[in-house]
Amino acid sequence: MRTVSAITLLLLAFTAQADPSFQLTSPDIKTGTLLNNAQVFNGFGCTGGNISPQLNWSGAPENTKSFAITVYDPDAPTGSGWWHWVIFNIPANAVGLARNAGNPTSHLAPEGSVQSRTDFGAAGFGGACPPKGHGKHRYQFKVHALDIERLDIGPDSSGALAGYYLNAHQLGVAEIEAIYEHVAPPANFSVK
């Protein structure tokens, strides 16, 4: 009897988070397609625009009190993935983020929101930049609907710490999973 109850609770929790009415869309990125150069990091051997995409969401779960956005690469060769963007304490009345809101100096993120440290070592959006020749990486852009107005963590918090609190307070999540590959030049390639 206990096993059935535990399984039932897990299924109910999963169903609450997999609500198909909660949607994340973007004019800049699409599920299953390659990221544009605008969303590629500028550094670490990559030359991109390092611009966070415009994101829009709808159908948030009832009782949502705030939102958070994360961008994560589970394919990074680190043993723990790579956090590319973490922004939380986005007000419940928000329905999206403007293009380049991930640049803290742009002042495009909602007032009161916090952009915390990524695995690049700084706050704000850090674009795709997998190692050359490592194959296609998945970039999971997620909006998290939360049951609290504020996470009591600061801008120096790691993606893992923020993720812990997001999972503890998540009412629902919507996702776009884009891909990117940093192609190595052919072995016989030379610049003349």
C-alpha positions in Angstrom: 0.0 0.0 0.0 2.8 2.4 0.8 4.5 1.9 -2.6 1.2 2.7 -4.4 0.8 5.9 -2.4 4.4 7.0 -3.1 4.1 6.3 -6.8 0.8 8.2 -6.9 2.3 11.2 -5.2 5.3 11.2 -7.6 2.9 11.0 -10.6 0.8 13.9 -9.2 4.0 16.0 -8.7 5.2 15.3 -12.2 1.7 16.0 -13.7 1.7 19.4 -11.9 5.1 20.3 -13.4 4.3 19.0 -16.9 1.2 21.2 -17.4 0.9 21.6 -21.2 -0.8 25.0 -20.8 2.4 26.5 -19.4 4.3 27.5 -22.5 7.7 29.2 -23.2 8.2 30.7 -26.7 10.8 32.9 -28.3 11.3 34.6 -31.7 15.0 33.9 -31.3 15.3 30.2 -30.4 13.3 27.1 -31.1 13.3 23.6 -29.7 15.5 21.2 -31.6 17.1 23.9 -33.8 20.6 25.4 -33.7 21.2 28.6 -31.7 21.9 31.7 -33.7 25.4 33.3 -33.4 23.7 36.0 -31.3 23.3 33.4 -28.5 26.9 32.2 -28.7 29.4 33.2 -26.1 32.1 35.7 -26.9 35.2 34.2 -25.4 36.6 30.7 -24.5 37.4 30.4 -28.2 33.9 31.3 -29.4 33.0 34.5 -31.2 29.3 35.2 -30.8 27.0 38.1 -29.7 26.4 36.7 -26.2 22.9 38.1 -26.3 20.2 36.4 -24.3 17.1 35.6 -26.4 13.7 37.3 -26.0 11.5 34.9 -24.0 7.8 34.9 -23.6 5.6 32.7 -21.4 1.9 32.0 -20.9 -0.4 29.7 -19.0 1.5 29.9 -15.7 0.1 27.7 -12.9 -2.4 29.2 -10.5 -0.8 30.7 -7.4 2.4 31.6 -9.1 4.1 34.2 -7.0 7.4 34.7 -9.1 9.4 33.3 -12.0 12.9 32.3 -12.6 14.8 31.6 -15.8 17.7 29.1 -16.1 19.8 28.1 -19.1 21.7 24.9 -18.6 23.9 22.6 -20.8 23.7 19.0 -19.5 26.3 17.9 -22.1 29.2 20.0 -20.9 32.2 17.8 -20.1 32.4 18.8 -16.4 30.6 16.0 -14.7 28.0 18.5 -13.5 26.9 20.3 -16.7 27.2 24.1 -17.2 25.0 26.9 -15.9 24.7 29.6 -18.6 22.1 31.9 -17.0 20.2 32.1 -13.7 17.8 34.9 -13.0 15.2 34.8 -10.3 12.7 37.0 -8.3 11.0 37.9 -11.6 7.6 39.4 -10.6 4.5 37.2 -11.0 3.0 39.7 -13.4 5.8 39.3 -15.9 5.1 37.5 -19.2 8.5 37.5 -20.7 12.0 39.0 -20.8 13.4 41.3 -23.5 16.2 40.3 -25.8 19.5 41.1 -24.0 17.9 41.2 -20.5 20.7 38.8 -19.6 23.2 41.6 -19.8 23.1 43.2 -16.3 24.4 46.5 -17.7 21.4 46.7 -20.1 18.9 47.2 -17.3 16.3 45.3 -19.3 15.6 42.7 -16.6 12.6 43.3 -14.4 13.1 45.5 -11.4 13.9 43.4 -8.3 15.1 40.4 -10.2 18.5 38.9 -9.4 20.9 37.5 -11.9 23.3 35.1 -10.2 26.7 33.7 -11.0 27.0 31.3 -13.9 29.7 28.8 -14.5 31.6 31.5 -16.5 32.1 33.1 -13.1 29.9 36.1 -13.5 26.3 37.1 -13.3 24.2 37.4 -16.4 23.7 35.4 -19.6 26.7 33.5 -21.0 26.0 32.0 -24.4 26.8 28.6 -25.9 30.4 27.6 -26.2 31.0 23.9 -26.1 34.5 22.6 -26.8 35.4 22.4 -30.5 34.6 19.0 -31.9 32.7 17.8 -28.8 29.4 17.4 -30.8 26.0 18.9 -30.3 25.1 20.2 -26.9 21.6 20.8 -25.6 20.8 24.2 -24.2 17.8 24.0 -21.9 16.1 27.4 -21.6 13.5 27.0 -18.7 11.0 29.3 -17.1 10.1 28.2 -13.6 6.8 29.2 -11.9 7.4 29.5 -8.2 5.2 29.5 -5.1 7.2 32.2 -3.4 7.8 35.9 -4.2 11.5 35.9 -3.5 14.3 33.4 -3.2 16.5 34.5 -0.3 19.8 34.0 -2.1 22.1 36.6 -3.6 23.8 37.3 -6.9 26.9 35.3 -5.9 24.8 32.1 -5.6 25.8 29.2 -7.8 23.5 27.7 -10.4 23.3 24.5 -8.3 22.2 26.4 -5.2 19.6 28.4 -7.1 18.5 25.1 -8.7 18.0 23.6 -5.3 15.6 26.4 -4.3 13.9 26.5 -7.6 13.0 22.8 -7.4 11.8 23.2 -3.8 9.4 25.9 -4.8 8.4 25.0 -8.4 4.8 24.9 -9.4 5.6 24.3 -13.0 8.2 24.6 -15.7 8.2 25.3 -19.4 11.2 24.7 -21.7 12.8 25.3 -25.0 15.7 23.0 -25.7 17.9 24.3 -28.5 21.2 22.9 -29.7 24.6 24.2 -30.7 27.8 22.6 -31.9 31.3 24.3 -32.0 32.6 22.6 -35.1 36.4 22.0 -35.3 37.9 22.8 -38.7 38.9 19.8 -40.8 42.4 18.4 -40.1 43.7 19.5 -43.4 42.3 23.1 -43.0 44.8 26.0 -43.2 44.5 29.7 -43.4 46.4 31.3 -46.2 
